[in-house]
């Protein structure tokens, strides 16, 4: 909370700095212009991006026809030149003057961004326009001044193709387009990438995914309840207060998170605990929401509801049922280890390597709301991609990647635990070697909720660890890929470890040397339950020399069980982490992560109509015949690129 408040103070200082200077009426214009230029240079140094090439920015309202009588509204920012008595950076004349900045004629590379959060984001647009780009930001269908109905994802593919076609007809268009965006803005970028228009040369999707169903349902028939409720509350809150849409998205979301956070959390907590689940939108205070009602009732990926909503960009090869073909653009994917988009984003990268001209992946040790850490390097990475692909194409006729004999590694990962940055040629890294740790006799030690070691069976005998899962008191979600910014990321695991419905296993004694884990951690468990359906959550944790446990990665599955016999279950989680000498590796096993994932009510049919849940006993078996419960860690001590950071947090590659 303290860091969040400091973040808001910092944002407001940045936001007000040049605005205060621009509204001083008593100082001479020459001093005002000097102060403005000094701010622009210091801003470029802070972000680690090139200094502005143009004196000013010209803003104008723009828009296009989306068809069916729907007009799309937004803003166009172009490089401009200031004239006498114009307020710096605004493209608007001082009070009492008819003069204003004017756009510089000519064609330039164009950046297209589509947003449901308000298009009047001048401070963001200015960063790109004063460096020589045409920056177009448009409201999505049904948001703010754009007509139509807002149905998330439903119209983004067709609207994205329409916007690209419109941009190609403009007099300032030079033949090349780039797009980027974070979260929902990234999904609209994927929709434009999926149009496969040759004019789109580069895309930078940030903390987002090309397929939506795996995000709404992290496991089959398991709803991402926290994400759906909090995001719905945020979009309605922003639409009800249009004044917030005039701020940069970073600023707007941070203000809502901090100042509106308590109201949001209380409303979403009420909605997440509502049964039946079909009433959660009313409990949220936004009335009946069509896409929530339809989405809850149509959980299967092959349902008619998801047929036009799942794939924003079909990255599947034609041989696997894909409808597209090779992507004519380069992709730079930016992800975070504790982001709810991570698993699908890694799959998107693997698919993009086979379909895109060039694809890279950068993963930060952060979560979805960790904007204080992510924003600077994110802007730097986006700007680098645009300079490499758009400007080089504009001035040289080919991208810079063609001329680079030593390109950086395709995969750049920030390791948790203070492990720094490493680069690899693929994901998962081919250099990883598996280390399997078994549960039970001769393997991992089980601890009770009070922390004392439980007695083990003799080698070769089966051990069974059980706990009771109660849907009326589900295991809470603490840390990890949460949409709740107050709960996401690395957290202390003690509250979970002391619960009676959580099993704790120490996989290793104190380590005698540093252990680096990079890749996909696989938990193979023998699981049984007396309920027909049950969940299994596996958390990998780091226990320091003081005994403090923190989460590293987690995986989640929802099962339909034919009977109460042991069933092999495979849980996969991605991570990159350095376990330090003297630390221990621990695993937590439970059957809930509420409200991040809707609690399992213990019935297999139409859980959204249930008024109450069931209680059941869950069991982990150490061995059944030749099968044993185990966790496999991908150790990565081999060859890699040891990456250093520039002053702005962006990794630089040095082969090792």
N, C-alpha and C positions, 0 to 999 in steps of 0.2 A: 504493500500500500504506500509506504514512504517513497519507494522508487517510482511508483506511478505518479505520485504528486510532484516529485522532482521533475519527472518527464513532462508533465503539463506545464510547469513553470518554464522549463527550457523551451518548449514549443512556443509558448506565448512570447518569450523574449525574441525568438527568431521571427515570429509572425509580426510582432509590433515594431521591430527594429527599423526596417526601411519605411514602414507606413508612417511612423512618427516623423521621420526625416522628410518624407514626401509631403506632409501636411503642415510643415512649418512655413508660415507666410512671411515672417519678418526677415529671414536670412536672404541674402542675394542668391540669384539663380545659379551663379557659378559655384558657390559653396555647396548648395543643394546637390548640384550635379556631381561635384567632387565626392561628397559623402555617399551618394548613390553608387558611383563607380567603385569606391573603396569597399562598400558592402558586397558588390557583385564579385570582386576578386577574392575577398575573404570567404565568401560562400563557396566559390569554386575550389579553394584550397581545402575547406572543411569537407566537402564531398569527395575531393580527389578527382575532379573532372576538369577538362580544358576550360580556360578562361573564355568569357563570352566573346563572340566575333562581331556582334552587332550592337549598336548603341542602344537600341530600344526595341520594344515589342509592340506590334499592332494587333489589337483584339477586335473581333467582330462576331456578331451572332451569325450562325449558319444552320443548315439543316437540309434534310432530303425527304423524299417521299418513299415510305416503306411499303406502299401499296395498300389496297383496301381502304383508301381514304385516311390513312394514318400518316401524320407528319412527324418527323423526327427532328428535335431541336437540340442545339448544342452551341459550342464555341470554337472558333478558329483563331489560333495565334500564329502570326507570321513575323519574321524578322522585320523590324521597322527602323526608322531614323527619327530621332527626336528633333522637334523644331522649337523655336523660341517660346518660352513660358509653358512648355508641356511638363506635367508632373512626371518624373522619371519612373519608368517601368510600368506605367499604367495605360499608355496609349490614349489618355484623356487629357484635355487641356485643363490648366488651372482655372479656378473660378474667375469669371470676368474676362476670359480670353477665348477667342474663337479658334485658336490654334490647337493642334493635336498632333500626335505622332502619325506617320503615314507608313503604309507597307512598302517594302522595297520590291520592285517588279522582278520577275524572273521565276523560274521553276526550281524546286528544291525537293529533297526527299521528304516524304510525308509520314507522320506517325498517327495511327488511328487508335483511339481508345474509346470504349463504350462502357458506360457505368450506370448502375441504378441508384447511385448515391449523390447525384447532382453534378452537372457539368460545369458549373461556374467555379473552376479551380485554377485561378490565374497564377497563383504562386508556383504551382507544379508546371503548368504550360509554359511559363516564362523560362524555366530552366532549359527547355529544349528549343524554344523558338529563338532565343538570343544566341544560340549556337548554330543556327542555320537550318533548322528543321521547320517544316509546317506541322503544327500540332493541332489535331482535330480531336475534340472530346465531345461525345454525343450521349444524351440520355437514352437509356433502353426503353423499349415499348412499355407504356403505361406508367412511366415515372416522370414526375415534375411536369415539364411543359410538353412532353411527347405524348401523343394520343395513344389510344388502345388500352388493353388490359394487361397488367403485369402478371404473367404466369412464369415463374422462374424456369429458365432454360428452354421453354417450349418454342419460342420464336427466334432464338438467338442465331441458329444456323442460317435461316433464310434472311434475317435482317442483316447479319454480318456480310453475306454475299452482296446484298443490295447496297450496303454502305461502301464496299470496295468499288462496285461498279460506278457509284456516284462520284467517288473521289477521283477515279480515272478520267472523268469528264471535265474536271476543273482546270482552269487556266494555269494554276500554280503547281500542277502535278508534273513531276519529272519522269515518271515511269517506275518508281520504286516506292514500296510501302513497308513500314515496320509496325509492329504492334506489341504491346506489353500490358501487363496488369497483374494485380495481386488479388487473390481470393475470387470474388465473383467477376471482377474486371479481367482476371486471368482466364476465367471460363469464357467470357465473350471473346477474348483473344484466341482461345482454342477454336471457337466457332468460326472466326475469320480464317484461321489456319486451315481448318477442315474444308473450307471452300475451294482450296487448292488453286487459287488464282495465281498465275505466273508473276503478277505485279507485286505480290507479297514476298519480300525477300528474306525477312528475318522476324522471328517471334520469340518473345521472352516471357513465357508463362511463369508466374511467381506464386508459390503456395496455392496451387490449384490442380485440377485434374481434367483430362479430356473425356473421362467417362464419369457420370454422376451417380448412377445406381450404387456402386461400391462405397460412395461417400455417405449417401442417405441410409444405406444398410451395410454396415461394416462386416456383418456376418449374415448368412441367410435368415430372413425373417426377424432380424434384430435391428430395430430402428435407432438411428443416431438421434435420440430424443433431445439431448441438450443442444446440439447444433441446430436442429429444426426450430425449436422453440425460441432460443435466444436470437437466432438470425431473423426470424419472423418479427420478433419484438423490435429489433434494431431497425429493420427496414420500415416498419410502420411508424416508429418514433421519428426517424429522419424525415419521412414524408409528411408527418404531421407538423414538423417544425422546419419549414423550408429555409429559414435563416441559416441553419447549420450547413446547408448545402453549398453556401458560398465559400466555406473554408476548404483548405486542402483536406483530402481524405484522411491523411495521417492525423491531422489535428482534430478533425470532426470525430473520428472513431475513438480517439483517445479521450476527448472531452465526454463523450457519451459513456465510455467505459468507466471513467472515474466519477464524474458527477451524477450520471444516471445509473451507475452500476448497482447501487443498493436497490433502487426501484426495479431495475431489470431482473436482478437475482431473485427478489421476492416474488415477482410475477411469474418468472419461469419455474421457480421451485414449486409454486402452487400448480402450475400447468403440468409439470413433470410427474407430480404425485396424484394427478387426477385419473380416476377410473370411472367408466371406460375411457380408453385413450382417444376415442372420437370426440371427446369433449375438451381436449386440451387447448384448442384454439380459443374457445369461449372463456375458459379459465385464464387464458393469457391476457384477456381483455381486448382482443382485436376482432371479435366476432367470428362468424363462420368463415373459414378460409378454404376455398375450393381445392387448391393443390394439396393442402394438408389432408383433407378428407379423402381425396382420391388416392393420394400416395399411401396412406395407412392401409387402405383396403386393397391396394394392388402392390404387394411386396415383391412378387416374382419379377425377375429381370425380363422375362419373355412376355409379360402382360402387355395388353394394348396401351395402357397408360404410359409405360416406359419405352415403347417402340420409337417414339419421336423425341424422347427426352434424354436418353442415356448417353449416346455417343455424340459429343460436340465435334470431335474430329475422329473419324474412324481410322485408327492406326493399324488395324489388322491387315495382314496381307490378303490378297485375293484368294489364295489357297485356303485360308482359314475363315472365309466367309466375309471378308472385308469388301466394302463397296467402292473404295477409292482407288488409290494407286500411290506412286511415289509422291512425297511432298516436295514441291519445288522451292522450298525455303530452308534456311538454317534455323535451328532451334537452340536456345540456351535456357535450360530448365533450372529454376532456383527453388530449393526445398529446405525443410527444417526437420530435424530428427524427431521432435515432439509435436509434429503437426498432424492433424487428422487426415490430411491429403497425402501423407508420405507414401503409404503402401501403393496406392494407385499411381502416384507420380513416378515411383520407381518402375512400375510396369509400363507406364507411358514412355519413359526413357528407353527401356529395352526395346519396345516396339518402334520408337522413332529412329533408333540406330539403323534399322533395316529399311526405313521409308523416306527419311529426310536426307537432304544433301549433306548436312553436317549437324551433329547434335552433341551438346555438352550438358553436364549435370554438376551443379554446385549445391552442397548440402551444409547448412549451418547448424551448430549445436544451439538450437533455439526452439521456440514454439510459435504458434500462429500470431499471438499478440505481442511478441517480443520486439516491438517496433523500435525501441530505443537502441537495440543492438543491430537490427536488420536494416533499418532504413538507409543509412549511409552506404554500406557496401552494396545494397540492392540498387540504389541509384547509380553507383559506379559501374556495376556489372551491366546494367541496362544501357548506359551510355557507351560503354566499351563495345557492346554488340552492335549498336547503331553506327558508331564510327567505323567499325571493322567492316560491316556489310553494306550500309547505305551510303556513307560518304565516300568510301573507297570505290564503290560502284558508280557513284555520281561523277567523281573527278577522274577516275582511272579506267572505268569500264569493266572492272572485275573486283571481286572481294579481296580483302587483305589476306584471308586464310589461304588463298591460292598461292600467294607469294611467300608465305611463312614456311621456311624449311624445317623449323623446330616448333611446331604448334604445342600449346600447353596440353596436359593430359585431358582426356575426355571427361573423366570423373574426378572431381575435387571435393574432398570430404574434410570437415572439421571434426576432430575426435573429441568426445567428452572426456572428462577427467584430466584436463590439461594436456591432452595428447597432441595439440597443434593441428596442422593441416597436412594431409597426404593426398597424393594424386595417383590414380590408377587408370588403366586403359579400358576397363569395363566394370559393369555391376551385374552380379556380385564379383568382387575381385578374384581373378583366377589364381592369385598368389596365396589364397587362404588355404589352411589345412585344418581338417576337423579334429576336435577333441571332444570325446563323448564322456559325460559324467552320469553315472547311474544313481538312481534313487534306491535306498534300502540298504541291506546289509553289505558292508564293505564299500559303500558309496556315500551319497550325500546323507547328512544327518538331519533328522526331522526335529523341529522344536515345537513345543506346545505354545499356546497363546500367551503363557506366562514366561516364555523364553527358556525354560529348562529343557535339557536334552531328553528325549524320550528313549525308552529302552528299545534296542533293535533286536531283530531275529537273527538266528544263526545263518551263516552264509548258505545260500541255496534255498532258504525257506521264503515263502511269500509273506510280505507285510502288507497290511491294508490300513490306510489312514482315512478317516472319515470325518465329515463335518455336516452340520445341518444348515441348509439354505432355506431362508424364510422370505417369501416374496413380499410380505408385509414390512419387513425390515431388511431390505436388500443391501448387499455389500456396497459401500459407496465408492465412487471414483475419486482417487486422489492422485494428482499429478498426471503426467503423460499427455496424450494428444487430446486435450480438452478444449472446447470452444470457449469455456469460461476463462477469461484472462487471469482471474484471481487464483485459479486452480491448476492451470496448465504448466507444463514443464517439469523441472526437477523439484521434488518435494520430499519431505521426511516421511518414511514409511512406518514409523512407530504406531500411528493410529490404526493402520491396517493390521500390523503384526499382532496387536493385542486383541483383535477380534476373534471370536470362537469359530467364525465361518471362514477363516483363512488359514491355510497350511503354509508353514515356513520351513524351507530346506536350505541348509548351508551346503553349497556344492563343493566348496574347497576349504581347507584350513587357511590360515594366514599365508599369503603368497610370499615366496622367497625371492621373487623377481617380478618386474613389471610384466603384465600380460596385456597384449593388444588384441582386441576382438573387432574384426571388420567383416561385415557380411550379414548373412541371414542366420540367426540363432534358431535352432529347431528343437522344439519340445515334443517328444514322443511319449505320450502318457497312456496308461491302461486305466480307463475311466468307466465307472458304472454309477447308476442312480436308480432310485425307486420311482422316479417320475418319468413320464414318456418323453419329455424334452428337458434339456439342461444346458447350461453354459459352462465354459471353462476359460478362465483368464489366467495367463501366466505372465508374471512380472519378473524381469531380471534386475537385480539390485546390486549395488556396490556398498559394502559395509566397511567403514574406515577403521582405523586402529582404536578409536574411542567407542566402537560398537554402534555408530550412527549409520542407519541404512537409508539409502537414497535410490530412487528408481532410475533405471538406465533405458529399458525398452520393455514393451509389452505386446502380447498377441491375444486375440479373442476369437473364439468359435462358439457357435450355437449348434447343438446336436439334437437329432431325433433318434431316440434309443428304442430298439425293438423290445428289449426286456432288461433285467437287471444284471445281465452277465457282463464281464469286462469287455470293453470295446476299445480298440486302438484309436487314439486321437492324435492328430498332428497339428501343432500350433507353431506358426512361423512369425518371427519378428526381426526387423532390420535395425542394425545399429553400427556405430563405430565408436569404440570406447577404449580407454586405457585404464586398466585396473592396476593400481600402484602397489608396489612392494609393501607387505604388511596388511593389505586389505583382504577381504574375503568376498567371494562371489555367492550371492544368495538368490533363491527363487521363491516367489510367493505364488500360491495357487488358490483360486477362489472361484466363485460362480456368479459374480456380479460386478458391474462397474456403473452403477446408477448415480446420476441420471445421464452420464455420457452415452450409455447404451440402455435402452429401455429394459427394465427388469423382466426376466422370464417368469411368466405367471404359471408355468407348469402344465399348460395344455397345448396341444398341437394344432388346434383348429380355431381360427378367428380370435386371437388374443385381444384384438382391439375392442371386442365386445364384452370382455370379462369384467365383472365388478369386483372380483377379489382373486388373489393368487393362492397357490398351494405351497405347502412346506414339504421338503423332501431331504433325504440323506444322500450325500455325494461321497463317492469313494475313489481313492487313488490306490491302485494295486502296484506293488513293486515288481512283480513278475507273474506271468501266466505262461507256463510251459517254457519255451525258449525265448519268448518275448519279455523285454524288461522296460520299465519306464526310465527314460533318460532325457538329458538335455545336451545337445551338441553345440559347441561353441566354435565359430570359424576363427582360428588363430591366424594372425597375419603378421608374421615377422620377416617375410621375405622382401623381394625387391619392390620398391615403390618410388614415387616422386616425393621428396621431402619439400614441402611448400612453405615458403616464407610469406609473411604478410607485408603489404605496403602500409603506410601510415593510416590508411582508411579502411583497413580490415579486409582487403581483397587479396586472395592468395596469389602468389607469384610462383611459377614452376622452376625448379632446379633439379634436373635428373640426378638420382643417387645411384 
